[in-house]
């Protein structure tokens, strides 16, 4: 528990101090200004890291955490919400298809 909190605080502080310009730019793409442009995306990254750091219980919320972190990183890189949305949809669909095919392969596929 303390390890998860320490990693979350470290990720939040990195967002606030080291990646300040990038996080603020992402916040401005969301329509936020000033303090909120820095705080809200940093808090989203912090909550996502907190959720992902629970290595014993992984599930859909962890996938959502990775999606949030990836979306914020892609927005910081491209500064284009439309392109980022298309890339996120493409990634989610391709990973979903890969997961379905992997599950079918583990099950043994179709009986002939």
C-alpha positions in Angstrom: 0.0 0.0 0.0 2.7 2.5 0.9 4.6 1.5 -2.3 1.6 2.4 -4.4 1.2 5.7 -2.7 4.9 6.5 -3.1 4.8 5.7 -6.8 1.7 7.8 -7.2 3.2 10.8 -5.5 6.4 10.4 -7.6 4.3 10.3 -10.8 2.3 13.3 -9.7 5.4 15.3 -8.8 7.0 14.5 -12.1 3.9 15.7 -13.9 3.8 18.9 -11.9 7.5 19.9 -12.0 9.3 18.1 -14.8 6.5 17.8 -17.4 4.8 21.0 -16.5 4.7 22.6 -20.0 3.4 19.4 -21.6 0.8 18.7 -19.0 -0.4 22.3 -19.2 -0.6 22.1 -23.0 -2.8 19.0 -22.6 -5.0 20.7 -20.0 -5.4 23.6 -22.4 -6.6 21.2 -25.1 -9.3 20.1 -22.6 -10.3 23.7 -22.3 -8.7 24.3 -18.9 -6.7 27.3 -17.9 -4.2 28.3 -15.2 -4.0 26.0 -12.2 -6.6 23.6 -13.5 -4.7 23.0 -16.7 -1.9 21.6 -14.7 -3.8 19.9 -11.8 -6.5 17.9 -13.6 -4.3 16.0 -16.1 -1.6 15.5 -13.4 -4.3 14.1 -11.1 -5.5 11.8 -13.8 -2.0 10.4 -14.3 -1.6 10.0 -10.5 -4.9 8.1 -10.1 -4.0 5.9 -13.1 -0.6 5.1 -11.7 -2.1 4.3 -8.3 -4.5 1.9 -10.0 -1.9 0.2 -12.2 0.6 -0.2 -9.2 -1.8 -2.8 -7.7 0.0 -5.8 -9.2 -2.2 -8.3 -7.4 -5.6 -7.3 -8.9 -5.5 -6.3 -12.5 -8.6 -5.8 -14.6 -10.5 -3.3 -16.8 -9.6 -0.3 -14.6 -6.0 -0.9 -15.2 -6.6 -1.0 -18.9 -8.4 2.3 -18.5 -5.5 3.7 -16.5 -3.1 2.8 -19.3 -5.5 4.3 -21.8 -5.6 7.6 -19.8 -1.8 7.8 -19.5 -1.3 6.9 -23.2 -3.9 9.5 -24.3 -2.3 12.2 -22.3 1.1 11.3 -23.6 -0.2 11.2 -27.2 -1.9 14.6 -26.8 1.3 16.1 -25.4 3.1 14.8 -28.5 0.7 15.6 -31.3 -1.4 18.5 -29.8 -4.2 17.3 -32.1 -7.2 15.8 -30.2 -8.8 14.3 -33.4 -5.6 12.4 -34.4 -5.2 11.2 -30.8 -8.7 9.9 -30.7 -8.3 8.0 -33.9 -5.1 6.5 -32.7 -6.6 5.5 -29.4 -9.6 3.8 -31.1 -7.2 2.0 -33.5 -5.1 0.8 -30.6 -8.1 -0.4 -28.5 -9.6 -2.2 -31.4 -6.4 -3.9 -32.4 -5.6 -5.0 -28.8 -9.2 -6.3 -28.4 -8.9 -8.4 -31.5 -5.5 -9.7 -30.3 -6.9 -10.6 -26.9 -9.9 -12.5 -28.5 -7.5 -14.4 -30.9 -5.2 -15.2 -28.0 -8.1 -16.5 -25.9 -9.2 -18.6 -28.7 -5.7 -20.0 -29.2 -5.4 -20.8 -25.5 -8.8 -22.6 -25.6 -7.7 -24.7 -28.5 -9.7 -23.1 -31.3 -12.4 -24.9 -33.2 -12.8 -28.7 -32.9 -12.6 -30.2 -36.4 
